[in-house]
Amino acid sequence: MENSVNTGPFSGILVIDFSHGIDGPFGTQMLCDLGARVIKIEQSPHGDESRTYGPFVGGQSVSYAFINHGKESIKLNLNNNKDYNIFINMVKQADVLVDNHQSDIIHKLGLTLEKLHKINPKIIYASSSLFGHTSQLRNDSVYNIIIRALSGFMLENGISNSYNVCSCALLSDLCSGLYIFSGIVSALYARDKNGQGAHVDIAIFDSFFSLLSIGIISYIASQTPSSHFNKISPVIDKFDIFETKDKPIIMFSGNNDLFISLCKSLGKNEWINDKRFINEELRSKHKNDLKSMIEKILKSQSAEYWLEKANSSGAPFAPVLSLTEAAQIPQIQARKMIIKAGDIRVPGNPIKISGYPDHFIRQEAVSINQHSELLRHEFK
């Protein structure tokens, strides 16, 4: 049963998705959005646990709909010989098999990579776990909040002396899902050249750690522990958030030309030749003085006033929006970054590829075992 609404570069690719929760289904959703046929296999009586994640619209989980629309669903009991044979027949025909630490079904079945490739030499097996298959750390009994703490992300981002827990609840899962997607795409490309299947091994810890690239670079260069990020960037002192009379704005002066535009927009041409600010190094050295001087001027007028000034001068200003405000800007509608999956609005796919439609209305999220009869007949 082809994905009748979505067509794309992965049309004709069959993905068997054993993953539950967020990371695996997010990765396979991107494949589905780009034309792949994704069959979601569920086992427990209630199916994927993300069906229970809030918020809910009309009794349906929006979180589940976001990463499981346009797929097909079948519930299999792999301890049952008939259901196990259906699964093996799926593996024989599949291009991709996806599993994650929340289901870990491939490991539980004793299906090693070698055994999978005996069944289907060209299959791409993608697995996501907390620490990866080559790690000495255990992949069970660890939650993603622990990953955020262990990776350095929590201490490095937005946590001041109060040590508030950062509000990036799903970021580690979504980041891992992106790497699952890109790993699968890379393995499929390699298969086109060498005709061989592969194992894509994604660790959520690795994925999250990779987000700290700037901090890692700073540590490698200095060999000293970094302090809490209580500023925009640990490397670049060229931009910051400033208060105006009513709302905060962000400003950037990444080179001398931009700093000159900034000075002109603020009506402070004399700063251009101020010995404290004549180049990037000196501006960084006197950044606290410069910020106080800028903010004193900005507080005299509204954010809208300064944004209009910036538009006419070319100075890089932008408002600091809430998520509610950001969702209303024309960019979101123009780029279809909020779409409809059936009757539920969910985030869209940011990957736009010419020659393929980017539909605003997509197939709805699958109910558990929705396609059982058709799939059992197809893979019997």
Long-range contacts (C-beta under 8 A, 24 or more apart in sequence): 1-37, 1-72, 1-371, 1-374, 1-375, 1-378, 2-37, 3-32, 3-35, 3-36, 3-37, 3-38, 3-70, 3-363, 4-363, 5-70, 5-359, 5-361, 5-362, 5-363, 6-32, 6-33, 6-34, 6-35, 6-70, 6-359, 6-362, 6-363, 7-35, 7-356, 7-357, 8-33, 8-34, 8-35, 8-36, 8-353, 8-356, 9-34, 9-35, 9-353, 9-356, 10-34, 10-35, 10-36, 11-35, 11-36, 12-37, 13-37, 13-95, 13-96, 13-188, 14-39, 14-93, 14-94, 14-95, 14-96, 15-39, 15-94, 15-95, 15-96, 15-97, 15-98, 16-41, 16-87, 16-90, 16-91, 16-94, 16-96, 16-97, 16-98, 17-41, 17-71, 17-98, 18-97, 18-98, 18-99, 18-100, 18-103, 18-105, 18-106, 19-98, 19-99, 19-100, 19-102, 19-103, 19-128, 20-48, 20-49, 20-50, 20-100, 20-102, 20-103, 21-48, 21-49, 21-50, 21-100, 21-102, 21-173, 22-50, 22-63, 22-67, 22-170, 22-173, 22-174, 22-177, 23-100, 23-128, 23-172, 23-173, 23-174, 23-176, 23-177, 23-180, 23-202, 23-204, 24-98, 24-99, 24-100, 24-102, 24-103, 24-126, 24-128, 24-177, 24-180, 25-50, 25-67, 25-68, 25-177, 26-67, 26-173, 26-174, 26-177, 26-178, 26-180, 26-181, 27-98, 27-126, 27-128, 27-176, 27-177, 27-178, 27-179, 27-180, 27-181, 27-184, 28-71, 28-98, 28-180, 28-181, 29-66, 29-67, 29-68, 29-69, 29-70, 29-71, 29-177, 29-349, 30-177, 30-178, 30-181, 30-349, 30-351, 31-96, 31-181, 31-184, 32-69, 32-70, 32-71, 33-70, 33-349, 33-351, 33-362, 34-349, 34-351, 34-353, 34-356, 35-356, 36-96, 37-72, 38-70, 38-71, 38-72, 39-71, 39-72, 39-73, 39-74, 39-90, 39-371, 39-375, 40-68, 40-71, 40-72, 40-73, 40-74, 40-366, 41-74, 41-75, 41-76, 41-87, 41-90, 41-105, 42-73, 42-74, 42-75, 42-76, 42-368, 42-369, 43-75, 43-76, 43-77, 43-78, 43-103, 43-105, 46-368, 47-73, 47-75, 47-368, 47-369, 48-368, 49-102, 51-368, 57-343, 57-344, 57-345, 58-343, 58-344, 60-344, 60-365, 62-344, 62-345, 62-346, 64-365, 65-341, 65-342, 65-344, 65-346, 65-364, 65-365, 66-341, 66-346, 66-347, 67-177, 68-365, 68-366, 69-341, 69-342, 69-346, 69-362, 69-363, 69-364, 69-365, 69-366, 70-341, 70-362, 70-363, 71-365, 71-366, 72-366, 72-370, 72-371, 72-374, 72-375, 73-366, 73-367, 73-368, 73-369, 73-370, 73-371, 73-372, 74-369, 74-371, 74-372, 74-375, 74-376, 75-368, 75-369, 75-372, 78-105, 78-109, 86-375, 86-376, 86-379, 86-380, 88-119, 89-379, 89-380, 90-379, 91-116, 91-119, 91-120, 91-123, 92-119, 92-120, 93-120, 93-379, 94-120, 94-123, 95-122, 95-123, 95-124, 95-188, 96-123, 96-124, 96-125, 96-126, 96-184, 96-188, 97-123, 97-124, 97-125, 97-126, 98-125, 98-126, 98-127, 98-128, 98-180, 98-184, 99-125, 99-126, 99-127, 99-128, 100-127, 100-128, 100-129, 101-128, 101-129, 101-130, 101-139, 101-140, 101-204, 104-129, 113-199, 116-197, 117-197, 120-197, 121-196, 121-197, 122-191, 122-195, 122-196, 122-197, 123-197, 124-184, 124-187, 124-188, 124-191, 124-197, 124-198, 124-200, 125-197, 125-198, 125-199, 125-200, 126-180, 126-183, 126-184, 126-187, 126-199, 126-200, 126-202, 127-199, 127-200, 127-201, 127-202, 128-176, 128-177, 128-180, 128-202, 128-203, 128-204, 129-202, 129-203, 129-204, 130-203, 130-204, 130-205, 131-203, 131-204, 131-205, 132-201, 132-202, 132-203, 132-205, 132-206, 133-199, 133-201, 134-201, 135-203, 135-205, 137-205, 144-172, 144-173, 144-204, 147-172, 147-204, 147-205, 147-208, 148-172, 148-208, 150-205, 151-205, 151-208, 151-209, 151-212, 152-209, 152-212, 152-215, 153-208, 153-209, 153-211, 153-212, 155-228, 156-212, 156-215, 156-226, 156-228, 156-229, 157-229, 158-229, 159-228, 160-228, 160-230, 171-208, 171-211, 172-204, 172-207, 172-208, 173-204, 175-204, 175-207, 175-208, 175-210, 175-211, 176-202, 176-203, 176-204, 176-207, 176-208, 178-207, 179-206, 179-207, 237-283, 237-284, 237-287, 238-280, 238-283, 238-284, 240-287, 240-291, 241-320, 242-291, 242-294, 242-295, 242-298, 243-295, 243-298, 243-299, 244-298, 244-299, 244-301, 244-302, 244-303, 244-305, 244-306, 245-298, 245-299, 245-300, 245-301, 245-302, 245-303, 246-302, 246-303, 247-302, 247-303, 247-319, 247-320, 248-303, 248-319, 248-320, 249-298, 249-303, 249-306, 249-307, 249-317, 249-318, 249-319, 249-320, 250-317, 250-318, 250-319, 250-320, 251-294, 251-315, 251-316, 251-317, 252-316, 253-283, 253-316, 254-316, 255-280, 256-280, 258-315, 258-316, 259-283, 261-313, 261-314, 261-315, 261-316, 262-294, 262-315, 262-316, 264-313, 264-315, 265-306, 265-309, 265-310, 265-312, 265-313, 265-315, 265-317, 266-294, 266-297, 266-298, 266-309, 267-297, 268-293, 268-297, 336-360, 341-365
